[in-house]
Amino acid sequence: MPRECDDIAYFAPQRDLALRPETELILGLVHYTDGVEGTRRRIATAKPILSDFAIATECGFGRCPAETIPELLRIHAQVADG
């Protein structure tokens, strides 16, 4: 999900998404530049449409500068703790 996008309309096309039971939906909601606050805002935006999902960075860790990895892991951990 783009960092600046916090519009529920972004997720509306997935309202009727039907996944197989063995499929886990993972949304790229974590961004280094706006941290925990931005991640929580994007989670709150997605929840009315998609009730069951995990979170990740937008493009994974492979494209992130190495020095940002510790902060990205901290954001994941802090958001997972509530």
mmCIF file of the N, C-alpha and C atoms, coordinates in Angstrom:
data_MODEL
# 
_entry.id   MODEL 
# 
loop_
_atom_site.group_PDB 
_atom_site.id 
_atom_site.type_symbol 
_atom_site.label_atom_id 
_atom_site.label_alt_id 
_atom_site.label_comp_id 
_atom_site.label_asym_id 
_atom_site.label_entity_id 
_atom_site.label_seq_id 
_atom_site.pdbx_PDB_ins_code 
_atom_site.Cartn_x 
_atom_site.Cartn_y 
_atom_site.Cartn_z 
_atom_site.occupancy 
_atom_site.B_iso_or_equiv 
_atom_site.pdbx_formal_charge 
_atom_site.auth_seq_id 
_atom_site.auth_comp_id 
_atom_site.auth_asym_id 
_atom_site.auth_atom_id 
_atom_site.pdbx_PDB_model_num 
ATOM 1   N N  . MET A 1 1  ? 0.850   -1.172  0.000  1.00 0.00 ? 1  MET A N  1 
ATOM 2   C CA . MET A 1 1  ? 0.000   0.000   0.000  1.00 0.00 ? 1  MET A CA 1 
ATOM 3   C C  . MET A 1 1  ? 0.890   1.228   0.000  1.00 0.00 ? 1  MET A C  1 
ATOM 4   N N  . PRO A 1 2  ? 0.663   2.142   -0.882 1.00 0.00 ? 2  PRO A N  1 
ATOM 5   C CA . PRO A 1 2  ? 1.461   3.370   -0.890 1.00 0.00 ? 2  PRO A CA 1 
ATOM 6   C C  . PRO A 1 2  ? 1.372   4.088   0.460  1.00 0.00 ? 2  PRO A C  1 
ATOM 7   N N  . ARG A 1 3  ? 2.473   4.649   0.874  1.00 0.00 ? 3  ARG A N  1 
ATOM 8   C CA . ARG A 1 3  ? 2.578   5.307   2.182  1.00 0.00 ? 3  ARG A CA 1 
ATOM 9   C C  . ARG A 1 3  ? 1.513   6.377   2.385  1.00 0.00 ? 3  ARG A C  1 
ATOM 10  N N  . GLU A 1 4  ? 1.263   7.177   1.378  1.00 0.00 ? 4  GLU A N  1 
ATOM 11  C CA . GLU A 1 4  ? 0.329   8.297   1.528  1.00 0.00 ? 4  GLU A CA 1 
ATOM 12  C C  . GLU A 1 4  ? -1.129  7.887   1.408  1.00 0.00 ? 4  GLU A C  1 
ATOM 13  N N  . CYS A 1 5  ? -1.385  6.649   1.096  1.00 0.00 ? 5  CYS A N  1 
ATOM 14  C CA . CYS A 1 5  ? -2.756  6.198   0.894  1.00 0.00 ? 5  CYS A CA 1 
ATOM 15  C C  . CYS A 1 5  ? -3.360  5.698   2.211  1.00 0.00 ? 5  CYS A C  1 
ATOM 16  N N  . ASP A 1 6  ? -4.387  6.367   2.656  1.00 0.00 ? 6  ASP A N  1 
ATOM 17  C CA . ASP A 1 6  ? -5.111  5.904   3.842  1.00 0.00 ? 6  ASP A CA 1 
ATOM 18  C C  . ASP A 1 6  ? -6.622  6.021   3.604  1.00 0.00 ? 6  ASP A C  1 
ATOM 19  N N  . ASP A 1 7  ? -6.980  5.745   2.369  1.00 0.00 ? 7  ASP A N  1 
ATOM 20  C CA . ASP A 1 7  ? -8.363  5.857   1.913  1.00 0.00 ? 7  ASP A CA 1 
ATOM 21  C C  . ASP A 1 7  ? -8.976  4.459   1.826  1.00 0.00 ? 7  ASP A C  1 
ATOM 22  N N  . ILE A 1 8  ? -10.101 4.256   2.468  1.00 0.00 ? 8  ILE A N  1 
ATOM 23  C CA . ILE A 1 8  ? -10.756 2.947   2.462  1.00 0.00 ? 8  ILE A CA 1 
ATOM 24  C C  . ILE A 1 8  ? -11.105 2.501   1.042  1.00 0.00 ? 8  ILE A C  1 
ATOM 25  N N  . ALA A 1 9  ? -11.287 3.430   0.142  1.00 0.00 ? 9  ALA A N  1 
ATOM 26  C CA . ALA A 1 9  ? -11.592 3.083   -1.255 1.00 0.00 ? 9  ALA A CA 1 
ATOM 27  C C  . ALA A 1 9  ? -10.465 2.276   -1.889 1.00 0.00 ? 9  ALA A C  1 
ATOM 28  N N  . TYR A 1 10 ? -9.256  2.438   -1.403 1.00 0.00 ? 10 TYR A N  1 
ATOM 29  C CA . TYR A 1 10 ? -8.124  1.672   -1.915 1.00 0.00 ? 10 TYR A CA 1 
ATOM 30  C C  . TYR A 1 10 ? -8.366  0.169   -1.733 1.00 0.00 ? 10 TYR A C  1 
ATOM 31  N N  . PHE A 1 11 ? -8.985  -0.214  -0.617 1.00 0.00 ? 11 PHE A N  1 
ATOM 32  C CA . PHE A 1 11 ? -9.227  -1.621  -0.316 1.00 0.00 ? 11 PHE A CA 1 
ATOM 33  C C  . PHE A 1 11 ? -10.588 -2.122  -0.805 1.00 0.00 ? 11 PHE A C  1 
ATOM 34  N N  . ALA A 1 12 ? -11.480 -1.235  -1.179 1.00 0.00 ? 12 ALA A N  1 
ATOM 35  C CA . ALA A 1 12 ? -12.840 -1.620  -1.560 1.00 0.00 ? 12 ALA A CA 1 
ATOM 36  C C  . ALA A 1 12 ? -12.901 -2.729  -2.614 1.00 0.00 ? 12 ALA A C  1 
ATOM 37  N N  . PRO A 1 13 ? -12.031 -2.753  -3.618 1.00 0.00 ? 13 PRO A N  1 
ATOM 38  C CA . PRO A 1 13 ? -12.105 -3.837  -4.605 1.00 0.00 ? 13 PRO A CA 1 
ATOM 39  C C  . PRO A 1 13 ? -11.886 -5.233  -3.994 1.00 0.00 ? 13 PRO A C  1 
ATOM 40  N N  . GLN A 1 14 ? -11.285 -5.313  -2.832 1.00 0.00 ? 14 GLN A N  1 
ATOM 41  C CA . GLN A 1 14 ? -11.042 -6.608  -2.189 1.00 0.00 ? 14 GLN A CA 1 
ATOM 42  C C  . GLN A 1 14 ? -12.159 -7.024  -1.233 1.00 0.00 ? 14 GLN A C  1 
ATOM 43  N N  . ARG A 1 15 ? -13.223 -6.282  -1.178 1.00 0.00 ? 15 ARG A N  1 
ATOM 44  C CA . ARG A 1 15 ? -14.322 -6.569  -0.251 1.00 0.00 ? 15 ARG A CA 1 
ATOM 45  C C  . ARG A 1 15 ? -14.827 -8.006  -0.380 1.00 0.00 ? 15 ARG A C  1 
ATOM 46  N N  . ASP A 1 16 ? -14.917 -8.509  -1.573 1.00 0.00 ? 16 ASP A N  1 
ATOM 47  C CA . ASP A 1 16 ? -15.437 -9.858  -1.805 1.00 0.00 ? 16 ASP A CA 1 
ATOM 48  C C  . ASP A 1 16 ? -14.329 -10.873 -2.100 1.00 0.00 ? 16 ASP A C  1 
ATOM 49  N N  . LEU A 1 17 ? -13.127 -10.559 -1.684 1.00 0.00 ? 17 LEU A N  1 
ATOM 50  C CA . LEU A 1 17 ? -11.995 -11.455 -1.905 1.00 0.00 ? 17 LEU A CA 1 
ATOM 51  C C  . LEU A 1 17 ? -12.249 -12.793 -1.214 1.00 0.00 ? 17 LEU A C  1 
ATOM 52  N N  . ALA A 1 18 ? -12.156 -13.863 -1.965 1.00 0.00 ? 18 ALA A N  1 
ATOM 53  C CA . ALA A 1 18 ? -12.368 -15.208 -1.419 1.00 0.00 ? 18 ALA A CA 1 
ATOM 54  C C  . ALA A 1 18 ? -11.060 -15.984 -1.548 1.00 0.00 ? 18 ALA A C  1 
ATOM 55  N N  . LEU A 1 19 ? -10.412 -16.194 -0.422 1.00 0.00 ? 19 LEU A N  1 
ATOM 56  C CA . LEU A 1 19 ? -9.139  -16.906 -0.411 1.00 0.00 ? 19 LEU A CA 1 
ATOM 57  C C  . LEU A 1 19 ? -9.337  -18.359 -0.007 1.00 0.00 ? 19 LEU A C  1 
ATOM 58  N N  . ARG A 1 20 ? -8.484  -19.202 -0.488 1.00 0.00 ? 20 ARG A N  1 
ATOM 59  C CA . ARG A 1 20 ? -8.511  -20.595 -0.067 1.00 0.00 ? 20 ARG A CA 1 
ATOM 60  C C  . ARG A 1 20 ? -8.065  -20.661 1.389  1.00 0.00 ? 20 ARG A C  1 
ATOM 61  N N  . PRO A 1 21 ? -8.511  -21.641 2.143  1.00 0.00 ? 21 PRO A N  1 
ATOM 62  C CA . PRO A 1 21 ? -8.182  -21.726 3.570  1.00 0.00 ? 21 PRO A CA 1 
ATOM 63  C C  . PRO A 1 21 ? -6.675  -21.737 3.862  1.00 0.00 ? 21 PRO A C  1 
ATOM 64  N N  . GLU A 1 22 ? -5.887  -22.278 2.958  1.00 0.00 ? 22 GLU A N  1 
ATOM 65  C CA . GLU A 1 22 ? -4.441  -22.351 3.185  1.00 0.00 ? 22 GLU A CA 1 
ATOM 66  C C  . GLU A 1 22 ? -3.697  -21.083 2.776  1.00 0.00 ? 22 GLU A C  1 
ATOM 67  N N  . THR A 1 23 ? -4.429  -20.087 2.308  1.00 0.00 ? 23 THR A N  1 
ATOM 68  C CA . THR A 1 23 ? -3.824  -18.842 1.847  1.00 0.00 ? 23 THR A CA 1 
ATOM 69  C C  . THR A 1 23 ? -3.837  -17.793 2.950  1.00 0.00 ? 23 THR A C  1 
ATOM 70  N N  . GLU A 1 24 ? -2.683  -17.188 3.182  1.00 0.00 ? 24 GLU A N  1 
ATOM 71  C CA . GLU A 1 24 ? -2.575  -16.099 4.153  1.00 0.00 ? 24 GLU A CA 1 
ATOM 72  C C  . GLU A 1 24 ? -2.401  -14.791 3.388  1.00 0.00 ? 24 GLU A C  1 
ATOM 73  N N  . LEU A 1 25 ? -3.261  -13.845 3.649  1.00 0.00 ? 25 LEU A N  1 
ATOM 74  C CA . LEU A 1 25 ? -3.183  -12.536 3.019  1.00 0.00 ? 25 LEU A CA 1 
ATOM 75  C C  . LEU A 1 25 ? -2.195  -11.679 3.809  1.00 0.00 ? 25 LEU A C  1 
ATOM 76  N N  . ILE A 1 26 ? -1.218  -11.125 3.109  1.00 0.00 ? 26 ILE A N  1 
ATOM 77  C CA . ILE A 1 26 ? -0.216  -10.263 3.738  1.00 0.00 ? 26 ILE A CA 1 
ATOM 78  C C  . ILE A 1 26 ? -0.222  -8.936  2.996  1.00 0.00 ? 26 ILE A C  1 
ATOM 79  N N  . LEU A 1 27 ? -0.441  -7.865  3.735  1.00 0.00 ? 27 LEU A N  1 
ATOM 80  C CA . LEU A 1 27 ? -0.513  -6.526  3.149  1.00 0.00 ? 27 LEU A CA 1 
ATOM 81  C C  . LEU A 1 27 ? 0.760   -5.749  3.435  1.00 0.00 ? 27 LEU A C  1 
ATOM 82  N N  . GLY A 1 28 ? 1.260   -5.066  2.442  1.00 0.00 ? 28 GLY A N  1 
ATOM 83  C CA . GLY A 1 28 ? 2.468   -4.250  2.596  1.00 0.00 ? 28 GLY A CA 1 
ATOM 84  C C  . GLY A 1 28 ? 2.143   -2.892  3.190  1.00 0.00 ? 28 GLY A C  1 
ATOM 85  N N  . LEU A 1 29 ? 1.981   -2.856  4.495  1.00 0.00 ? 29 LEU A N  1 
ATOM 86  C CA . LEU A 1 29 ? 1.542   -1.640  5.184  1.00 0.00 ? 29 LEU A CA 1 
ATOM 87  C C  . LEU A 1 29 ? 2.646   -0.934  5.959  1.00 0.00 ? 29 LEU A C  1 
ATOM 88  N N  . VAL A 1 30 ? 3.799   -1.550  6.110  1.00 0.00 ? 30 VAL A N  1 
ATOM 89  C CA . VAL A 1 30 ? 4.881   -0.992  6.927  1.00 0.00 ? 30 VAL A CA 1 
ATOM 90  C C  . VAL A 1 30 ? 5.818   -0.170  6.047  1.00 0.00 ? 30 VAL A C  1 
ATOM 91  N N  . HIS A 1 31 ? 5.999   1.084   6.431  1.00 0.00 ? 31 HIS A N  1 
ATOM 92  C CA . HIS A 1 31 ? 6.929   1.981   5.743  1.00 0.00 ? 31 HIS A CA 1 
ATOM 93  C C  . HIS A 1 31 ? 7.894   2.575   6.766  1.00 0.00 ? 31 HIS A C  1 
ATOM 94  N N  . TYR A 1 32 ? 9.146   2.593   6.411  1.00 0.00 ? 32 TYR A N  1 
ATOM 95  C CA . TYR A 1 32 ? 10.191  3.151   7.271  1.00 0.00 ? 32 TYR A CA 1 
ATOM 96  C C  . TYR A 1 32 ? 9.934   4.623   7.584  1.00 0.00 ? 32 TYR A C  1 
ATOM 97  N N  . THR A 1 33 ? 9.431   5.359   6.622  1.00 0.00 ? 33 THR A N  1 
ATOM 98  C CA . THR A 1 33 ? 9.349   6.811   6.744  1.00 0.00 ? 33 THR A CA 1 
ATOM 99  C C  . THR A 1 33 ? 8.250   7.327   7.661  1.00 0.00 ? 33 THR A C  1 
ATOM 100 N N  . ASP A 1 34 ? 7.224   6.521   7.948  1.00 0.00 ? 34 ASP A N  1 
ATOM 101 C CA . ASP A 1 34 ? 6.214   7.020   8.887  1.00 0.00 ? 34 ASP A CA 1 
ATOM 102 C C  . ASP A 1 34 ? 5.941   6.048   10.030 1.00 0.00 ? 34 ASP A C  1 
ATOM 103 N N  . GLY A 1 35 ? 6.754   5.015   10.133 1.00 0.00 ? 35 GLY A N  1 
ATOM 104 C CA . GLY A 1 35 ? 6.822   4.173   11.312 1.00 0.00 ? 35 GLY A CA 1 
ATOM 105 C C  . GLY A 1 35 ? 5.535   3.550   11.821 1.00 0.00 ? 35 GLY A C  1 
ATOM 106 N N  . VAL A 1 36 ? 5.480   3.433   13.140 1.00 0.00 ? 36 VAL A N  1 
ATOM 107 C CA . VAL A 1 36 ? 4.371   2.769   13.825 1.00 0.00 ? 36 VAL A CA 1 
ATOM 108 C C  . VAL A 1 36 ? 3.059   3.512   13.586 1.00 0.00 ? 36 VAL A C  1 
ATOM 109 N N  . GLU A 1 37 ? 3.083   4.819   13.691 1.00 0.00 ? 37 GLU A N  1 
ATOM 110 C CA . GLU A 1 37 ? 1.854   5.607   13.526 1.00 0.00 ? 37 GLU A CA 1 
ATOM 111 C C  . GLU A 1 37 ? 1.238   5.399   12.142 1.00 0.00 ? 37 GLU A C  1 
ATOM 112 N N  . GLY A 1 38 ? 2.041   5.493   11.104 1.00 0.00 ? 38 GLY A N  1 
ATOM 113 C CA . GLY A 1 38 ? 1.535   5.297   9.750  1.00 0.00 ? 38 GLY A CA 1 
ATOM 114 C C  . GLY A 1 38 ? 1.064   3.874   9.518  1.00 0.00 ? 38 GLY A C  1 
ATOM 115 N N  . THR A 1 39 ? 1.807   2.908   10.067 1.00 0.00 ? 39 THR A N  1 
ATOM 116 C CA . THR A 1 39 ? 1.416   1.505   9.911  1.00 0.00 ? 39 THR A CA 1 
ATOM 117 C C  . THR A 1 39 ? 0.078   1.252   10.582 1.00 0.00 ? 39 THR A C  1 
ATOM 118 N N  . ARG A 1 40 ? -0.094  1.770   11.781 1.00 0.00 ? 40 ARG A N  1 
ATOM 119 C CA . ARG A 1 40 ? -1.383  1.595   12.478 1.00 0.00 ? 40 ARG A CA 1 
ATOM 120 C C  . ARG A 1 40 ? -2.524  2.275   11.734 1.00 0.00 ? 40 ARG A C  1 
ATOM 121 N N  . ARG A 1 41 ? -2.251  3.415   11.126 1.00 0.00 ? 41 ARG A N  1 
ATOM 122 C CA . ARG A 1 41 ? -3.283  4.111   10.355 1.00 0.00 ? 41 ARG A CA 1 
ATOM 123 C C  . ARG A 1 41 ? -3.706  3.264   9.152  1.00 0.00 ? 41 ARG A C  1 
ATOM 124 N N  . ARG A 1 42 ? -2.734  2.672   8.456  1.00 0.00 ? 42 ARG A N  1 
ATOM 125 C CA . ARG A 1 42 ? -3.057  1.843   7.297  1.00 0.00 ? 42 ARG A CA 1 
ATOM 126 C C  . ARG A 1 42 ? -3.773  0.555   7.713  1.00 0.00 ? 42 ARG A C  1 
ATOM 127 N N  . ILE A 1 43 ? -3.389  -0.027  8.852  1.00 0.00 ? 43 ILE A N  1 
ATOM 128 C CA . ILE A 1 43 ? -4.090  -1.210  9.364  1.00 0.00 ? 43 ILE A CA 1 
ATOM 129 C C  . ILE A 1 43 ? -5.545  -0.862  9.643  1.00 0.00 ? 43 ILE A C  1 
ATOM 130 N N  . ALA A 1 44 ? -5.768  0.265   10.305 1.00 0.00 ? 44 ALA A N  1 
ATOM 131 C CA . ALA A 1 44 ? -7.139  0.687   10.624 1.00 0.00 ? 44 ALA A CA 1 
ATOM 132 C C  . ALA A 1 44 ? -7.951  0.933   9.359  1.00 0.00 ? 44 ALA A C  1 
ATOM 133 N N  . THR A 1 45 ? -7.305  1.406   8.309  1.00 0.00 ? 45 THR A N  1 
ATOM 134 C CA . THR A 1 45 ? -7.994  1.636   7.045  1.00 0.00 ? 45 THR A CA 1 
ATOM 135 C C  . THR A 1 45 ? -8.383  0.319   6.383  1.00 0.00 ? 45 THR A C  1 
ATOM 136 N N  . ALA A 1 46 ? -7.530  -0.683  6.479  1.00 0.00 ? 46 ALA A N  1 
ATOM 137 C CA . ALA A 1 46 ? -7.779  -1.975  5.818  1.00 0.00 ? 46 ALA A CA 1 
ATOM 138 C C  . ALA A 1 46 ? -8.810  -2.826  6.554  1.00 0.00 ? 46 ALA A C  1 
ATOM 139 N N  . LYS A 1 47 ? -8.872  -2.736  7.877  1.00 0.00 ? 47 LYS A N  1 
ATOM 140 C CA . LYS A 1 47 ? -9.700  -3.657  8.673  1.00 0.00 ? 47 LYS A CA 1 
ATOM 141 C C  . LYS A 1 47 ? -11.183 -3.682  8.330  1.00 0.00 ? 47 LYS A C  1 
ATOM 142 N N  . PRO A 1 48 ? -11.828 -2.584  8.009  1.00 0.00 ? 48 PRO A N  1 
ATOM 143 C CA . PRO A 1 48 ? -13.258 -2.683  7.661  1.00 0.00 ? 48 PRO A CA 1 
ATOM 144 C C  . PRO A 1 48 ? -13.528 -3.529  6.410  1.00 0.00 ? 48 PRO A C  1 
ATOM 145 N N  . ILE A 1 49 ? -12.535 -3.662  5.554  1.00 0.00 ? 49 ILE A N  1 
ATOM 146 C CA . ILE A 1 49 ? -12.691 -4.419  4.313  1.00 0.00 ? 49 ILE A CA 1 
ATOM 147 C C  . ILE A 1 49 ? -12.104 -5.821  4.450  1.00 0.00 ? 49 ILE A C  1 
ATOM 148 N N  . LEU A 1 50 ? -10.924 -5.904  5.037  1.00 0.00 ? 50 LEU A N  1 
ATOM 149 C CA . LEU A 1 50 ? -10.186 -7.169  5.150  1.00 0.00 ? 50 LEU A CA 1 
ATOM 150 C C  . LEU A 1 50 ? -9.930  -7.450  6.623  1.00 0.00 ? 50 LEU A C  1 
ATOM 151 N N  . SER A 1 51 ? -10.651 -8.362  7.187  1.00 0.00 ? 51 SER A N  1 
ATOM 152 C CA . SER A 1 51 ? -10.566 -8.565  8.634  1.00 0.00 ? 51 SER A CA 1 
ATOM 153 C C  . SER A 1 51 ? -9.401  -9.436  9.076  1.00 0.00 ? 51 SER A C  1 
ATOM 154 N N  . ASP A 1 52 ? -8.866  -10.265 8.196  1.00 0.00 ? 52 ASP A N  1 
ATOM 155 C CA . ASP A 1 52 ? -7.822  -11.204 8.590  1.00 0.00 ? 52 ASP A CA 1 
ATOM 156 C C  . ASP A 1 52 ? -6.626  -11.077 7.657  1.00 0.00 ? 52 ASP A C  1 
ATOM 157 N N  . PHE A 1 53 ? -5.560  -10.447 8.149  1.00 0.00 ? 53 PHE A N  1 
ATOM 158 C CA . PHE A 1 53 ? -4.368  -10.285 7.328  1.00 0.00 ? 53 PHE A CA 1 
ATOM 159 C C  . PHE A 1 53 ? -3.148  -10.097 8.222  1.00 0.00 ? 53 PHE A C  1 
ATOM 160 N N  . ALA A 1 54 ? -2.006  -10.395 7.651  1.00 0.00 ? 54 ALA A N  1 
ATOM 161 C CA . ALA A 1 54 ? -0.722  -10.123 8.292  1.00 0.00 ? 54 ALA A CA 1 
ATOM 162 C C  . ALA A 1 54 ? -0.135  -8.877  7.625  1.00 0.00 ? 54 ALA A C  1 
ATOM 163 N N  . ILE A 1 55 ? 0.939   -8.360  8.191  1.00 0.00 ? 55 ILE A N  1 
ATOM 164 C CA . ILE A 1 55 ? 1.546   -7.164  7.614  1.00 0.00 ? 55 ILE A CA 1 
ATOM 165 C C  . ILE A 1 55 ? 2.992   -7.437  7.221  1.00 0.00 ? 55 ILE A C  1 
ATOM 166 N N  . ALA A 1 56 ? 3.471   -6.613  6.300  1.00 0.00 ? 56 ALA A N  1 
ATOM 167 C CA . ALA A 1 56 ? 4.840   -6.678  5.823  1.00 0.00 ? 56 ALA A CA 1 
ATOM 168 C C  . ALA A 1 56 ? 5.216   -5.283  5.327  1.00 0.00 ? 56 ALA A C  1 
ATOM 169 N N  . THR A 1 57 ? 6.456   -5.141  4.897  1.00 0.00 ? 57 THR A N  1 
ATOM 170 C CA . THR A 1 57 ? 6.835   -3.899  4.233  1.00 0.00 ? 57 THR A CA 1 
ATOM 171 C C  . THR A 1 57 ? 6.228   -3.917  2.828  1.00 0.00 ? 57 THR A C  1 
ATOM 172 N N  . GLU A 1 58 ? 6.200   -2.769  2.212  1.00 0.00 ? 58 GLU A N  1 
ATOM 173 C CA . GLU A 1 58 ? 5.554   -2.660  0.900  1.00 0.00 ? 58 GLU A CA 1 
ATOM 174 C C  . GLU A 1 58 ? 6.210   -3.556  -0.148 1.00 0.00 ? 58 GLU A C  1 
ATOM 175 N N  . CYS A 1 59 ? 7.526   -3.609  -0.170 1.00 0.00 ? 59 CYS A N  1 
ATOM 176 C CA . CYS A 1 59 ? 8.226   -4.398  -1.201 1.00 0.00 ? 59 CYS A CA 1 
ATOM 177 C C  . CYS A 1 59 ? 9.174   -5.430  -0.587 1.00 0.00 ? 59 CYS A C  1 
ATOM 178 N N  . GLY A 1 60 ? 8.974   -5.765  0.663  1.00 0.00 ? 60 GLY A N  1 
ATOM 179 C CA . GLY A 1 60 ? 9.886   -6.699  1.313  1.00 0.00 ? 60 GLY A CA 1 
ATOM 180 C C  . GLY A 1 60 ? 11.147  -5.995  1.798  1.00 0.00 ? 60 GLY A C  1 
ATOM 181 N N  . PHE A 1 61 ? 12.040  -6.764  2.385  1.00 0.00 ? 61 PHE A N  1 
ATOM 182 C CA . PHE A 1 61 ? 13.276  -6.185  2.911  1.00 0.00 ? 61 PHE A CA 1 
ATOM 183 C C  . PHE A 1 61 ? 14.392  -6.120  1.872  1.00 0.00 ? 61 PHE A C  1 
ATOM 184 N N  . GLY A 1 62 ? 14.268  -6.867  0.794  1.00 0.00 ? 62 GLY A N  1 
ATOM 185 C CA . GLY A 1 62 ? 15.332  -6.958  -0.196 1.00 0.00 ? 62 GLY A CA 1 
ATOM 186 C C  . GLY A 1 62 ? 15.676  -5.646  -0.873 1.00 0.00 ? 62 GLY A C  1 
ATOM 187 N N  . ARG A 1 63 ? 14.725  -4.748  -0.964 1.00 0.00 ? 63 ARG A N  1 
ATOM 188 C CA . ARG A 1 63 ? 14.950  -3.463  -1.637 1.00 0.00 ? 63 ARG A CA 1 
ATOM 189 C C  . ARG A 1 63 ? 15.231  -2.330  -0.657 1.00 0.00 ? 63 ARG A C  1 
ATOM 190 N N  . CYS A 1 64 ? 15.244  -2.628  0.619  1.00 0.00 ? 64 CYS A N  1 
ATOM 191 C CA . CYS A 1 64 ? 15.460  -1.604  1.634  1.00 0.00 ? 64 CYS A CA 1 
ATOM 192 C C  . CYS A 1 64 ? 16.953  -1.439  1.897  1.00 0.00 ? 64 CYS A C  1 
ATOM 193 N N  . PRO A 1 65 ? 17.390  -0.210  2.131  1.00 0.00 ? 65 PRO A N  1 
ATOM 194 C CA . PRO A 1 65 ? 18.785  -0.032  2.541  1.00 0.00 ? 65 PRO A CA 1 
ATOM 195 C C  . PRO A 1 65 ? 19.030  -0.791  3.849  1.00 0.00 ? 65 PRO A C  1 
ATOM 196 N N  . ALA A 1 66 ? 20.163  -1.424  3.957  1.00 0.00 ? 66 ALA A N  1 
ATOM 197 C CA . ALA A 1 66 ? 20.488  -2.264  5.120  1.00 0.00 ? 66 ALA A CA 1 
ATOM 198 C C  . ALA A 1 66 ? 20.321  -1.518  6.435  1.00 0.00 ? 66 ALA A C  1 
ATOM 199 N N  . GLU A 1 67 ? 20.632  -0.248  6.454  1.00 0.00 ? 67 GLU A N  1 
ATOM 200 C CA . GLU A 1 67 ? 20.561  0.512   7.715  1.00 0.00 ? 67 GLU A CA 1 
ATOM 201 C C  . GLU A 1 67 ? 19.123  0.731   8.191  1.00 0.00 ? 67 GLU A C  1 
ATOM 202 N N  . THR A 1 68 ? 18.133  0.515   7.328  1.00 0.00 ? 68 THR A N  1 
ATOM 203 C CA . THR A 1 68 ? 16.739  0.690   7.749  1.00 0.00 ? 68 THR A CA 1 
ATOM 204 C C  . THR A 1 68 ? 16.126  -0.588  8.330  1.00 0.00 ? 68 THR A C  1 
ATOM 205 N N  . ILE A 1 69 ? 16.775  -1.710  8.152  1.00 0.00 ? 69 ILE A N  1 
ATOM 206 C CA . ILE A 1 69 ? 16.205  -2.998  8.583  1.00 0.00 ? 69 ILE A CA 1 
ATOM 207 C C  . ILE A 1 69 ? 15.906  -3.041  10.083 1.00 0.00 ? 69 ILE A C  1 
ATOM 208 N N  . PRO A 1 70 ? 16.834  -2.616  10.962 1.00 0.00 ? 70 PRO A N  1 
ATOM 209 C CA . PRO A 1 70 ? 16.498  -2.667  12.396 1.00 0.00 ? 70 PRO A CA 1 
ATOM 210 C C  . PRO A 1 70 ? 15.235  -1.875  12.753 1.00 0.00 ? 70 PRO A C  1 
ATOM 211 N N  . GLU A 1 71 ? 15.058  -0.701  12.164 1.00 0.00 ? 71 GLU A N  1 
ATOM 212 C CA . GLU A 1 71 ? 13.864  0.101   12.452 1.00 0.00 ? 71 GLU A CA 1 
ATOM 213 C C  . GLU A 1 71 ? 12.615  -0.568  11.880 1.00 0.00 ? 71 GLU A C  1 
ATOM 214 N N  . LEU A 1 72 ? 12.703  -1.133  10.699 1.00 0.00 ? 72 LEU A N  1 
ATOM 215 C CA . LEU A 1 72 ? 11.559  -1.839  10.123 1.00 0.00 ? 72 LEU A CA 1 
ATOM 216 C C  . LEU A 1 72 ? 11.154  -3.030  10.986 1.00 0.00 ? 72 LEU A C  1 
ATOM 217 N N  . LEU A 1 73 ? 12.123  -3.752  11.512 1.00 0.00 ? 73 LEU A N  1 
ATOM 218 C CA . LEU A 1 73 ? 11.815  -4.870  12.405 1.00 0.00 ? 73 LEU A CA 1 
ATOM 219 C C  . LEU A 1 73 ? 11.171  -4.366  13.696 1.00 0.00 ? 73 LEU A C  1 
ATOM 220 N N  . ARG A 1 74 ? 11.650  -3.234  14.210 1.00 0.00 ? 74 ARG A N  1 
ATOM 221 C CA . ARG A 1 74 ? 11.054  -2.643  15.411 1.00 0.00 ? 74 ARG A CA 1 
ATOM 222 C C  . ARG A 1 74 ? 9.607   -2.250  15.159 1.00 0.00 ? 74 ARG A C  1 
ATOM 223 N N  . ILE A 1 75 ? 9.341   -1.663  14.006 1.00 0.00 ? 75 ILE A N  1 
ATOM 224 C CA . ILE A 1 75 ? 7.969   -1.278  13.657 1.00 0.00 ? 75 ILE A CA 1 
ATOM 225 C C  . ILE A 1 75 ? 7.079   -2.521  13.605 1.00 0.00 ? 75 ILE A C  1 
ATOM 226 N N  . HIS A 1 76 ? 7.523   -3.558  12.939 1.00 0.00 ? 76 HIS A N  1 
ATOM 227 C CA . HIS A 1 76 ? 6.744   -4.807  12.871 1.00 0.00 ? 76 HIS A CA 1 
ATOM 228 C C  . HIS A 1 76 ? 6.437   -5.311  14.284 1.00 0.00 ? 76 HIS A C  1 
ATOM 229 N N  . ALA A 1 77 ? 7.464   -5.365  15.123 1.00 0.00 ? 77 ALA A N  1 
ATOM 230 C CA . ALA A 1 77 ? 7.297   -5.902  16.483 1.00 0.00 ? 77 ALA A CA 1 
ATOM 231 C C  . ALA A 1 77 ? 6.354   -5.035  17.310 1.00 0.00 ? 77 ALA A C  1 
ATOM 232 N N  . GLN A 1 78 ? 6.499   -3.731  17.222 1.00 0.00 ? 78 GLN A N  1 
ATOM 233 C CA . GLN A 1 78 ? 5.665   -2.831  18.017 1.00 0.00 ? 78 GLN A CA 1 
ATOM 234 C C  . GLN A 1 78 ? 4.209   -2.902  17.583 1.00 0.00 ? 78 GLN A C  1 
ATOM 235 N N  . VAL A 1 79 ? 3.954   -2.968  16.307 1.00 0.00 ? 79 VAL A N  1 
ATOM 236 C CA . VAL A 1 79 ? 2.591   -3.058  15.810 1.00 0.00 ? 79 VAL A CA 1 
ATOM 237 C C  . VAL A 1 79 ? 1.981   -4.408  16.182 1.00 0.00 ? 79 VAL A C  1 
ATOM 238 N N  . ALA A 1 80 ? 2.777   -5.469  16.129 1.00 0.00 ? 80 ALA A N  1 
ATOM 239 C CA . ALA A 1 80 ? 2.287   -6.808  16.475 1.00 0.00 ? 80 ALA A CA 1 
ATOM 240 C C  . ALA A 1 80 ? 1.920   -6.890  17.956 1.00 0.00 ? 80 ALA A C  1 
ATOM 241 N N  . ASP A 1 81 ? 2.586   -6.101  18.793 1.00 0.00 ? 81 ASP A N  1 
ATOM 242 C CA . ASP A 1 81 ? 2.300   -6.096  20.226 1.00 0.00 ? 81 ASP A CA 1 
ATOM 243 C C  . ASP A 1 81 ? 1.051   -5.296  20.565 1.00 0.00 ? 81 ASP A C  1 
ATOM 244 N N  . GLY A 1 82 ? 0.499   -4.626  19.598 1.00 0.00 ? 82 GLY A N  1 
ATOM 245 C CA . GLY A 1 82 ? -0.721  -3.863  19.842 1.00 0.00 ? 82 GLY A CA 1 
ATOM 246 C C  . GLY A 1 82 ? -0.440  -2.444  19.778 1.00 0.00 ? 82 GLY A C  1 
# 
